[in-house]
Amino acid sequence: MAGAERPPPPVGVAGQNRANRQNGAMTDAIDAVLFDLDDTLLDGDAAWRAGIDQVLLRCPEVGRAAALSAWEAAFREHYPRYLAGELTQQECQLARIRSWAALVPVTVAPGTEASWFGDYQAGYEAGWAAFADVAGCLSALQGMRLGIVTNGDSVMQRAKLDTLGLGLAFEVVVASGDIGIAKPDPRIFHHCAQRLGLPPARCLYVGDRRDTDALAAQAAGMTAIWLNRRGIDAPDDQVREITTLAALAEMVPPATPPLS
């Protein structure tokens, strides 16, 4: 199955004190905190690198750096087409293997692509682990309604949460595979808010992608925070920014008490 594994964006150097400038407590009333999954809660970099290491057991002559670079390029070429519905899950997997093999280059015999991707998937799933700051963040948000909005296959994304021990931590989990709509489309954020019975303005969304997470959620009417784990420079201060989930709880105002 194809999850939402995501090779990292280019690494930059964050503007001096950018995160600190935006790290004050919010005044907006928030009734639910929604999270992205991959590279926000789950360490996606470590997982997809573990997947490539498994593939390289078939071709040890290939350098790891070249293999990782080619995998990222193949992912960026084909995965958006899967999210857009242009490719099925299996077609996307096979296309990624073919592109990766051509870039490395390494010979992948016709008809064996699924087996190669299966090796990747086995390593990728074995590498699933939460970031160290996740447990403390969720504990600090105890009493707040929590949800997930994630791109990817719905079965795979829920399996990740179960593996991380977070299967019961979220009231609502919305994967793009559930509804055929992917971030940054505002409808996926609206769908999650509707499931919670809340207007988007009462939801806070946290994700590691500035464009498809933070700016997209903000455009959908939510309060948004960009989890900039890699210290990537940004062109402006359109969205709040933190570098660790440890900073989140102190920014979130208490949930509005229910009407009696």
Secondary structure, DSSP 8 states (H G I E B T S, - for coil): ---------------TTHHHHT-S---S--SEEEE--BTTTB-HHHHHHHHHHHHTTT-TTS-HHHHHHHHHHHHHHHHHHHHTTSS-HHHHHHHHHHHHHHHTT----TT-HHHHHHHHHHHHHHT--B-TTHHHHHHHTTTSEEEEEE-S-HHHHHHHHHHTT-TTT-SEEEEHHHHT--TTSHHHHHHHHHHHT--GGGEEEEES-IIIIIIHHHHTT-EEEEE-TT----SS-SSEEESSGGGTGGGS--------
